[in-house]
Amino acid sequence: MEEQYLYPAESPTRQVIDLSGIWKFKVDHNSEGKEKDWQNGLADYCEVPVPSSFNDLFTDKDIREHVGDVWYQTEFYLAEEWENKNINLRFGSATHRAEVWLNGEKIAEHEGGYMPFGAIINEAANFGAKNTLVVVVNNELDLTTIPTGQIKEYDDGKRRLFPYFDFFNYAGIHSAVKLQILPKEYIYDITTVTDFKGDTGFVDYEIESSSHSEIKVELKDIEGKVVAQNSGAEGKLEVKNVNLWQPGEGYLYNLEVSLLSAGELIDNYRLPVGIRTVEVKGNRFLINGEPFYFKGFGKHQDSEINGRGFDPAVMIRDAELLDWIGANSVRTSHYPYDEEFYRMCDRRGVVVIDETPAVGLFDMNLNFLAAGTGKESDFFDKEIVHEQTIKNHKREIKRLMQRDKNHASVVMWCLANEPDSAQERAEEYFEEIFSYARSHDPQERPLTFTNIMTAPYGKCNVAQFADVISLNRYYGWYIIGGSELEYAQKDFEEELVGWEKEGKPIVMTEYGADTKAGIHKLPSVQWSEEYQKEYLELQHQVFDNCDSIVGEQMWNFADFQTVEGILRVNGNKKGAFTRDRQPKMAAHLLKERWENLPNNFKG
Ligand code: BDP
């Protein structure tokens, strides 16, 4: 049951077959699938596309809100001559857990909804004949899972899931499922760390492979010219006249790793590498030694119909809008996104704060909105959190760093979103989490978490561990909003005076106001497009007055789906863009501002 974290890329020695398409599908309403041997094949079924969330495809509420197992099946053939290759079956992600059978034999099991998993399937596979692949995906959450949630059971046996977070608990096979036809001896993993001095760039590399044969490493520039080379499983490459990876200019070299035996090529892998440095110095965030100002959004991987399923069309549309609006960065709130997203950000020079799925570390009494009320939560007082939740949290940090460590675009890790950091025992929990994370990133990038309004300056027990203070603040929306808006500035600025004393950079990782596109009102009222604009203008004034604020990521890039509730109108409407990716008035305001703020603003 090996996990292949290296992106499944083709090369002269590797072939990749994408199993995306229409699969068979069955909802296990009575949790009877395993007893009835569905793992051997589904007798009756309907159809779903893979990848996608299943929730918004059907017209039946009991499917949309289903809690438990759903089953998938597809068939494929393997050529006979591949019998002496390693066939790796790789899921980009399945939310939140999955078990996999090939021809009736169990080949993989995985928990954690956003990371790749799979297996070498040679033993269970049929070569030159049909293979039946069956997958059961489960979407249940509890206090110990990452993310967290709670299931409520009703008298008639039905169950509903209440996530401790503000986005719909979409589930299914969310990323592409691929077959990698790998050589017998092959490259498992590559780790790179980059640096530069003057106009010379450096790439430290380390290669893990199944063979001890000769390893050759070449670094090629964008034209394919070899600019540095070396041999052996680890070493350093030196690049004269280096082209640095910069925000907005994602220059990528190709690290071409070859396994050779007696001069013959056994395996070859090409890893895109951007040469850049990241560092926190005083209250500044430096990329390539230059102060960097984050302009952009907290996002969601969310769209109509597809839900959380990866959709390359939506990804490209979003990238074009980021470009149009003058944004330079994104936070992958509140979970890691599809690998294609990071590869695109590497190419386009989009700066990424990469977030773990640790959201909802707050006891919210069946409703995440309770968190904003300041109501007592006893999340970190529960022993199970310190015994089990923390283990799962670490597992997700390790996997995320393993998967995304080589992306030049990733400049910081966000270890959790809005944990109840005002609680005393949050301190011991996060001391362990931060020190664990520090030992797992080969590039030693800065670490952060986002702080919630109910743990303001002086009340937060976790900020001490972070390199960057990330604040989610809603002065003018959840508090001091509406007709009081003009008074929000004072309270906001007072809190910031406190945070500035920490001497660390501050990034505003969330600020926003729900806005229903098309509501216009003069003078403004909450939910109107005019109000969103006025709200943002006020926030921006606050940011400009605070020297330590080195970034603003408005909440949210686009409207997105959430659980139902009286505070949500078919989802969260804080988007600068609508869910179908058209601009609200506020988008034009952001464009005007961000096009005029240089990347080294406040430098
Ligand atoms: C913050 C959360 C985010 C919510 C947002 C909101 O981090 O997930 O969507 O507030 O209320 O609490 O819009």
Residues whose N, C-alpha, C, O or C-beta is under 5 A from the ligand:
A	BS01	BDP	D166 E418
